[in-house]
Amino acid sequence: MLLEGLQIPVTTPFYPDGRLNLPKLDANVARTSKSSAAGLILLGPTGEPTLLSDEETREVLRVAAQAAATEKVLIAGISRDSVRATLDLADFAAEQAYDTVLVSAPSIFTSEDEAHGREVLTYFQTVADRSPLPVVLLSTISSALSSDMVVELAAHPNIIGLITHRSPAAIAEFLSRTTVVEREVPVTMVFAAVTERMRRAAAQCATRSLVSAASLAGTAIVEAPPAVRPLRTRSKTVGFQILSSSTQSILKALRAGAVGAAPSLAAAAPQACYEVYAAWKDDDQPLAEEKQARLREAAVLAESSVGSLKFACELNGYFGGLPRLPLLPPTGDQRAALKPLLQQLHN
C-alpha cells in the first residue's frame, strides 16, 4: 500500500454526555474526504482510542469506512495490549475494507523499559505475521520505538511503514538503515494509491455488467448495461515508508526522506497542512517554507491537548465537541488564543 502524501488523523466526536456521536463522525469523514489528503487515520493517538470500548472501536471503524471516499487510503488504529485483541480488530478492519492497520507498542510497557524489548518485538512480529492487512508502526513520545527495533521490524514483509514524532535526523537514520527494503505496490495510472474499496467497487461494477442467459430468453428487449471502466493499475517500487507526525517539521521530514505526513493539526486544517507537501512536491522550496511557517504557532496551541485540537476543528467548520472524560476542553484563555491563529489557515 502506498502511503505517500498527507494522512489525516481524524478526531472522534462525542455527545455532551460522553456517548459516541456517529452522525458527526460520518459528516467529518465525508467532508475530510473532499480534501486533497491521500488518506485518513481512524483512532490514531488524537482519536482517543484508549477511551473507547472494543464495540465502540468497531462502530467508529464501520461508520468511517462507509463515509470515506473510495480513493482515500484508510488506516485503522487497532492497538491493544494483547496480540489476540489486536488481531481481532485487524480482522474487523479488513472486513470493512481498510487498507492498513496502525499498531503501537502495548501500554503495559514503557518506552524506557528496555528489559521488555524482546516482548515488544514479539508483539509486533506476531501481529504482523497474522494480520490480514499490512501493518504501519506507530512511535509516540509515550511509546517510542528504538532505531534498532524499527530497523528489525522493517524487514518483515507485512510491516510497510512507520508514523513517528522523531526528528528529521532520526528519520534519515531509519531510512539509511533500511535501504535494502524494497516492495512493489499497486498504484493508479497517475501513481496514486489503489485502495481496497476501489478494488471492491470495480469488482461489483464488473459483476453488475454481466447479463444472464435467462434474461435473454423470449422476445423481451434487454438493454445493455452501461460500459464499465476497469480499474487500471501499474506498479511502483517503494522502500520502508515513513510519515512524520510532527506538524512543526513536516517540510524537514520530507527533505529527510519521509514519504508524507500525519500531523494532528491536519484534522482541523487539512488544506494548510497539505499545501506544505504540495509545495515541496512541486519543488517550490520558498513557498514550502512559507506554508510551513504558517503552521508552527497554531500547532503549538492546537496540539497541546485533544480538547484544544477539537476546538480548532470547530473553528474551521468540522465538528469537534468535547473530549471524553477525564480529558478536558481548553480554557477560555486557550480558546481566545487559538481563534486568530486558526483564522489564518485554510480548512
KOLMIZA-502262 format. One record per residue (C-alpha): chain; residue number from 0; x, y, z. Coordinates in steps of 0.25 Angstrom, whole numbers, plus 2048, in hexadecimal, padded with zeros to 3 digits. Layout:
BEGIN
c/k/xx/yy/zz
A/NUM/X/Y/Z;
...
END
This chain:
BEGIN
c/k/xx/yy/zz
A/0/800/800/800;
A/1/805/80E/7FC;
A/2/806/818/808;
A/3/80B/824/801;
A/4/804/831/803;
A/5/7FC/837/80F;
A/6/7F5/82D/818;
A/7/7EB/834/821;
A/8/7E9/82F/82F;
A/9/7DA/830/831;
A/10/7D5/834/83F;
A/11/7CA/82C/846;
A/12/7BD/834/849;
A/13/7B5/832/855;
A/14/7A7/837/85A;
A/15/7A8/840/867;
A/16/7A5/834/86F;
A/17/7B1/82C/86A;
A/18/7A9/823/860;
A/19/7AF/821/852;
A/20/7AA/82B/848;
A/21/7A9/823/83C;
A/22/7A2/82C/833;
A/23/7AC/837/835;
A/24/7B7/82D/833;
A/25/7B0/82A/825;
A/26/7B0/839/822;
A/27/7BE/83B/826;
A/28/7C3/830/81E;
A/29/7BB/833/812;
A/30/7C0/841/812;
A/31/7CE/83E/814;
A/32/7CD/834/808;
A/33/7CB/840/800;
A/34/7D9/846/803;
A/35/7E6/843/7FC;
A/36/7EB/83A/806;
A/37/7EF/82C/802;
A/38/7E9/825/80D;
A/39/7E2/825/81B;
A/40/7E7/81F/828;
A/41/7DC/81A/831;
A/42/7DF/818/840;
A/43/7ED/81D/840;
A/44/7F2/824/84D;
A/45/7E9/830/84C;
A/46/7DD/827/849;
A/47/7DC/824/858;
A/48/7DE/815/855;
A/49/7E1/810/863;
A/50/7D4/817/868;
A/51/7CB/80E/85F;
A/52/7C6/800/861;
A/53/7C8/7F5/856;
A/54/7BA/7F7/852;
A/55/7BB/806/851;
A/56/7C8/804/849;
A/57/7C1/7FB/83F;
A/58/7B6/805/83D;
A/59/7C0/810/83A;
A/60/7C7/808/830;
A/61/7BA/803/82A;
A/62/7B4/811/828;
A/63/7C1/818/823;
A/64/7C3/80D/819;
A/65/7B5/810/813;
A/66/7B6/81F/813;
A/67/7C4/820/80D;
A/68/7C7/822/7FE;
A/69/7CB/815/7F8;
A/70/7D8/81B/7F3;
A/71/7DD/81F/801;
A/72/7E7/815/808;
A/73/7E0/811/815;
A/74/7E9/80E/821;
A/75/7E3/807/82D;
A/76/7E9/809/83B;
A/77/7E7/7FC/842;
A/78/7F2/7FB/84D;
A/79/7EE/7F3/859;
A/80/7F7/7ED/864;
A/81/7F5/7DF/85F;
A/82/7F8/7D9/852;
A/83/7EB/7D2/851;
A/84/7E3/7DE/854;
A/85/7EB/7E6/849;
A/86/7E9/7DB/83F;
A/87/7DA/7DB/841;
A/88/7D9/7E9/83E;
A/89/7E3/7E7/832;
A/90/7D9/7DD/82D;
A/91/7CD/7E6/82E;
A/92/7D5/7F1/827;
A/93/7D7/7E8/81C;
A/94/7C8/7E5/81B;
A/95/7C6/7F4/81A;
A/96/7D0/7F5/80E;
A/97/7DA/7FD/816;
A/98/7E8/7FD/80F;
A/99/7F1/7FD/81B;
A/100/7F1/7FC/82A;
A/101/7F9/805/833;
A/102/7FF/7FE/83F;
A/103/807/803/84B;
A/104/80F/7FC/856;
A/105/806/7F7/861;
A/106/803/801/86C;
A/107/808/7F7/877;
A/108/816/7FA/872;
A/109/81C/808/873;
A/110/826/80D/869;
A/111/831/80E/873;
A/112/82F/7FF/877;
A/113/83A/7F8/86F;
A/114/838/7EB/877;
A/115/82B/7E8/86F;
A/116/831/7EB/862;
A/117/830/7DD/85D;
A/118/822/7DC/861;
A/119/81E/7E9/85A;
A/120/826/7E3/84D;
A/121/81E/7D6/84E;
A/122/811/7DE/850;
A/123/813/7E5/843;
A/124/818/7D9/83B;
A/125/80D/7D1/83F;
A/126/803/7DB/83B;
A/127/809/7DD/82E;
A/128/80A/7CE/82C;
A/129/7FB/7CC/82D;
A/130/7F5/7DA/829;
A/131/7ED/7D9/81C;
A/132/7F1/7E7/81A;
A/133/7FF/7EE/819;
A/134/804/7F4/826;
A/135/809/802/828;
A/136/811/804/835;
A/137/80D/810/83E;
A/138/818/816/846;
A/139/814/821/850;
A/140/81A/828/85C;
A/141/814/81F/866;
A/142/817/812/85D;
A/143/823/815/855;
A/144/82A/80A/84D;
A/145/839/80A/84D;
A/146/840/80B/840;
A/147/845/7FC/841;
A/148/837/7F7/843;
A/149/831/7FF/837;
A/150/83D/7FA/82E;
A/151/83A/7EC/832;
A/152/82B/7ED/830;
A/153/82C/7F4/823;
A/154/832/7E7/81D;
A/155/824/7E0/820;
A/156/81D/7DE/813;
A/157/810/7E3/819;
A/158/815/7EF/820;
A/159/815/7FA/816;
A/160/818/807/81D;
A/161/819/810/82A;
A/162/812/81C/82F;
A/163/81B/823/838;
A/164/81D/830/840;
A/165/82C/82F/83F;
A/166/835/83A/839;
A/167/839/83A/82B;
A/168/847/836/82E;
A/169/841/829/835;
A/170/838/827/828;
A/171/844/828/820;
A/172/84B/81E/828;
A/173/840/814/828;
A/174/840/815/818;
A/175/84F/813/817;
A/176/84E/807/81F;
A/177/842/801/817;
A/178/847/803/809;
A/179/846/7F4/806;
A/180/837/7F5/808;
A/181/830/7F5/7FA;
A/182/822/7F2/7F7;
A/183/819/7F2/7EB;
A/184/80C/7F9/7EE;
A/185/800/7FB/7E4;
A/186/7FD/80A/7E0;
A/187/7F3/810/7D6;
A/188/7F7/815/7C9;
A/189/7FB/823/7D0;
A/190/803/81C/7DB;
A/191/7F8/81D/7E6;
A/192/7F5/812/7F0;
A/193/7EC/807/7EC;
A/194/7E3/805/7F7;
A/195/7DB/7F8/7FB;
A/196/7CE/800/7FA;
A/197/7D2/804/7EB;
A/198/7D4/7F5/7E8;
A/199/7C7/7F1/7EE;
A/200/7BF/7FB/7E7;
A/201/7C6/7F7/7DA;
A/202/7C2/7E9/7DC;
A/203/7B4/7EC/7E0;
A/204/7B3/7F4/7D3;
A/205/7B8/7E9/7CB;
A/206/7AE/7DF/7D1;
A/207/7A3/7E8/7CE;
A/208/7A7/7EA/7C0;
A/209/7A5/7DB/7BD;
A/210/797/7D7/7B6;
A/211/792/7C9/7BA;
A/212/78E/7C0/7AF;
A/213/780/7BF/7B5;
A/214/77D/7CD/7B3;
A/215/780/7CC/7A4;
A/216/775/7C1/7A3;
A/217/768/7C5/79C;
A/218/765/7D1/794;
A/219/767/7DC/79E;
A/220/771/7E6/79B;
A/221/77D/7E7/7A5;
A/222/784/7F4/7A6;
A/223/793/7F2/7A6;
A/224/799/7F6/7B4;
A/225/7A2/803/7B4;
A/226/7B0/801/7B0;
A/227/7B9/7FE/7BC;
A/228/7C7/805/7BC;
A/229/7D0/7FB/7C2;
A/230/7DA/7FE/7CD;
A/231/7E7/800/7C6;
A/232/7F3/7FF/7CF;
A/233/802/7FF/7CE;
A/234/80E/7FC/7D8;
A/235/817/805/7E0;
A/236/823/801/7E8;
A/237/823/807/7F6;
A/238/82C/805/802;
A/239/829/806/810;
A/240/81F/811/811;
A/241/820/81B/81C;
A/242/816/826/81F;
A/243/819/832/829;
A/244/80E/835/833;
A/245/815/842/837;
A/246/80D/84E/831;
A/247/819/857/834;
A/248/823/84F/82C;
A/249/81B/84A/820;
A/250/824/850/816;
A/251/831/84C/81D;
A/252/82C/83E/81E;
A/253/828/83D/80F;
A/254/836/842/80C;
A/255/83C/837/815;
A/256/835/82D/80C;
A/257/827/82B/813;
A/258/81C/828/808;
A/259/812/830/80F;
A/260/80C/836/81C;
A/261/801/833/826;
A/262/801/83F/82F;
A/263/7F6/841/839;
A/264/7F3/84F/834;
A/265/7EE/849/827;
A/266/7E1/845/82E;
A/267/7DE/854/82F;
A/268/7E5/85A/824;
A/269/7E8/84F/819;
A/270/7EA/859/80D;
A/271/7F4/861/815;
A/272/7FC/854/818;
A/273/7FA/84F/80A;
A/274/800/85C/804;
A/275/80D/859/80B;
A/276/80E/84B/804;
A/277/809/851/7F7;
A/278/813/85C/7F6;
A/279/81E/852/7FA;
A/280/81A/848/7EF;
A/281/81A/853/7E5;
A/282/828/857/7E9;
A/283/824/865/7ED;
A/284/82C/866/7F9;
A/285/82A/875/7FD;
A/286/81B/872/7FC;
A/287/81C/865/805;
A/288/824/86D/80F;
A/289/819/878/810;
A/290/80E/86E/811;
A/291/816/866/81C;
A/292/818/873/824;
A/293/809/876/824;
A/294/806/869/82B;
A/295/810/86A/837;
A/296/809/873/840;
A/297/7FC/86D/83E;
A/298/801/85F/840;
A/299/807/862/84E;
A/300/7FA/866/853;
A/301/7F0/85D/84C;
A/302/7F8/851/84F;
A/303/7FB/854/85D;
A/304/7EF/84B/861;
A/305/7E4/843/85A;
A/306/7DA/84D/85F;
A/307/7E1/858/858;
A/308/7E2/851/84B;
A/309/7D3/84E/84B;
A/310/7D1/85D/84E;
A/311/7DA/860/842;
A/312/7D1/857/83A;
A/313/7C5/85F/83E;
A/314/7CB/86C/839;
A/315/7CE/866/82B;
A/316/7C0/860/829;
A/317/7C2/852/82E;
A/318/7BA/84C/83A;
A/319/7C4/84C/846;
A/320/7BC/84B/852;
A/321/7C1/847/860;
A/322/7CB/83D/862;
A/323/7C7/831/86B;
A/324/7CA/832/879;
A/325/7D3/832/880;
A/326/7D9/83B/875;
A/327/7D5/849/876;
A/328/7D1/854/86C;
A/329/7DA/860/86A;
A/330/7D9/86C/874;
A/331/7D3/879/870;
A/332/7E1/87F/86E;
A/333/7E5/874/866;
A/334/7D9/875/85D;
A/335/7DB/884/85B;
A/336/7EA/882/857;
A/337/7E6/877/84D;
A/338/7DC/87F/845;
A/339/7E5/889/83E;
A/340/7EF/87E/83B;
A/341/7E5/875/834;
A/342/7DE/880/82C;
A/343/7EB/882/825;
A/344/7EB/873/820;
A/345/7E2/86D/815;
A/346/7DA/862/819;
END
